[in-house]
């Protein structure tokens, strides 16, 4: 029998059942063998739960899996709907690249999400007006096409940013460095413990002048 990751009692039970069932696709077995193989990946609390099951579940893997999911339903991840994309607004300081990555990550959590819905939400909540206008003039049929289009805009933005940084004047930074040097290095004799020496030199000079 194929080996899968053991269930820890807190993860999504639906995913564990799906992983177990997919692992058996290349090893066709009947429900009885499935029921006997299923507890091999149930350590700890899940194993104790399985031992207390009624024998009625042993004849149907469907009933066993449903009982398992019901028992550990607290670990189930609640599915998001397309309305959750409304809240994915791009802040003023977020780049188009970071926003697109964040939006795509959240959109992947929505089951059976239509590309049209995702594209409308993305176009509505991005703050890059030129990108909005471009999408409005030439809309795409799939989210993949839109992502490829956004990738080109991201490259342009990053290139423009590099040009701006490289053309920034360095005079202010240089003058600041000079000021720091003047204050710290140009007159190193002026500091703690030096005032008394300066006074002695000054006094001697005064005496010599009067002598």
C-alpha positions in Angstrom: 0.0 0.0 0.0 1.3 3.5 -0.8 2.5 5.6 2.1 1.1 9.1 2.8 1.6 11.8 5.4 0.1 10.8 8.8 -2.9 12.9 9.9 -2.0 15.0 13.0 -5.6 15.6 14.2 -5.6 19.3 13.4 -5.3 19.5 9.6 -8.1 19.6 7.1 -9.7 16.1 7.1 -11.1 16.5 3.6 -7.6 16.9 2.3 -6.4 13.8 4.1 -9.2 11.7 2.6 -8.5 13.0 -0.9 -4.8 12.3 -0.5 -5.5 8.8 0.7 -8.0 8.1 -2.2 -5.6 9.6 -4.8 -2.8 7.4 -3.5 -4.9 4.3 -4.2 -5.8 5.2 -7.8 -2.9 3.1 -9.1 -3.7 0.3 -6.7 -7.4 -0.5 -7.2 -8.8 -2.1 -4.0 -12.2 -2.7 -2.6 -13.8 -0.8 0.3 -12.9 -3.4 2.9 -9.2 -3.1 2.2 -9.5 0.7 2.1 -11.1 0.7 5.5 -8.3 -1.5 6.9 -5.6 0.6 5.3 -7.0 4.0 6.3 -6.0 3.8 10.0 -2.4 3.2 9.1 -2.0 6.9 8.7 -3.9 7.9 11.9 -1.6 8.2 14.9 -2.4 9.6 18.3 -5.9 11.0 18.9 -7.1 10.0 15.4 -6.1 6.4 16.0 -7.9 6.3 19.3 -11.0 7.7 17.6 -10.8 4.9 15.0 -10.6 2.2 17.6 -13.9 3.3 19.1 -15.7 3.2 15.8 -18.7 1.0 15.3 -18.0 -2.1 13.1 -20.7 -0.8 10.8 -18.2 1.6 9.2 -15.8 -1.2 8.2 -17.8 -2.2 5.2 -18.0 1.1 3.5 -15.1 3.5 3.0 -17.6 6.3 2.1 -19.2 6.0 5.5 -15.8 5.8 7.2 -14.5 8.9 5.5 -17.6 10.8 6.3 -17.4 9.9 9.9 -13.7 10.8 9.9 -14.4 14.3 8.4 -17.3 14.9 10.8 -15.1 14.0 13.8 -12.3 16.3 12.8 -14.3 19.0 11.1 -12.7 21.7 13.3 -9.6 21.4 11.1 -11.6 22.0 8.0 -10.6 25.2 6.1 -13.6 27.3 5.3 -13.9 27.9 1.6 -13.9 31.4 0.4 -16.3 32.9 -2.1 -15.7 35.3 -4.9 -16.9 38.2 -2.7 -13.8 37.8 -0.6 -11.9 39.4 -3.5 -13.6 42.7 -3.0 -11.5 43.3 0.1 -8.2 42.8 -1.7 -7.5 46.5 -2.2 -4.1 47.7 -3.2 -2.5 50.1 -0.7 -0.7 53.2 -1.9 2.7 51.9 -1.1 2.3 48.4 -2.5 3.9 47.7 -5.8 2.0 46.2 -8.7 4.1 43.0 -8.4 3.4 42.5 -4.7 -0.3 43.3 -5.2 -0.6 40.8 -8.1 1.1 38.1 -6.0 -1.2 38.8 -3.0 -4.3 38.8 -5.2 -3.4 35.6 -7.0 -2.7 33.9 -3.7 -6.1 34.8 -2.3 -7.9 34.1 -5.5 -6.5 30.5 -5.5 -8.4 29.9 -2.3 -11.8 30.4 -4.0 -13.1 27.2 -5.4 -14.4 27.2 -9.0 -13.6 30.8 -9.4 -14.4 32.2 -12.8 -11.6 34.1 -14.5 -14.0 36.8 -15.5 -14.9 37.5 -11.8 -11.2 37.5 -10.8 -10.2 39.9 -13.6 -13.0 42.3 -12.8 -12.0 42.4 -9.1 -8.3 42.9 -10.0 -9.0 45.6 -12.4 -11.3 47.4 -10.0 -9.0 47.4 -6.9 -5.6 48.1 -8.4 -4.4 51.7 -7.9 -2.4 51.8 -11.2 -4.8 53.8 -13.4 -2.7 53.3 -16.6 -2.9 49.6 -16.0 -6.7 49.8 -15.6 -7.1 51.8 -18.7 -4.9 49.4 -20.7 -7.1 46.4 -19.5 -10.2 48.3 -20.4 -9.1 49.0 -23.9 -7.9 45.5 -24.5 -9.5 43.0 -22.1 -8.4 39.5 -21.8 -10.3 36.2 -21.9 -8.4 34.5 -19.1 -6.6 35.3 -15.9 -3.4 33.8 -17.3 -3.4 36.3 -20.1 -3.9 39.1 -17.7 -1.0 37.9 -15.5 1.3 37.8 -18.5 0.2 41.3 -19.4 0.8 42.5 -15.9 4.2 40.9 -16.0 5.2 43.2 -18.8 4.0 46.3 -17.0 5.9 45.2 -13.9 9.1 45.0 -15.9 8.6 48.4 -17.3 7.9 49.9 -13.8 11.1 48.2 -12.4 13.2 49.5 -15.3 11.8 53.1 -14.8 12.5 52.9 -11.1 16.2 51.9 -11.7 16.6 54.8 -14.2 15.2 57.3 -11.6 17.5 56.0 -8.9 20.6 56.1 -11.1 19.8 59.7 -12.1 19.3 61.0 -8.6 21.9 63.8 -7.7 24.6 62.8 -5.3 25.6 66.3 -4.3 23.5 66.4 -1.1 24.9 63.1 0.0 28.4 64.3 -0.7 28.0 67.5 1.2 26.6 65.6 4.2 29.6 63.4 4.2 31.9 66.5 4.1 30.0 68.0 7.0 30.4 64.8 9.0 34.1 64.8 8.2 34.5 68.5 9.2 32.8 68.0 12.6 34.6 64.8 13.5 38.0 64.7 11.8 39.1 68.1 10.8 39.4 69.4 14.4 40.2 66.2 16.4 42.1 68.2 19.1 38.9 69.9 20.3 37.3 67.4 22.7 37.2 66.1 26.2 40.4 66.7 28.1 41.7 69.2 25.7 40.2 72.5 27.1 42.8 72.7 29.9 45.7 72.3 27.5 44.4 75.0 25.2 44.0 77.3 28.2 47.6 76.7 29.2 48.9 77.4 25.7 46.8 80.6 25.6 48.1 81.8 29.0 51.7 81.2 28.0 51.1 83.1 24.9 49.7 86.0 26.9 52.7 86.0 29.2 55.2 86.0 26.4 53.4 88.9 24.7 53.6 91.0 27.9 57.2 90.0 28.6 
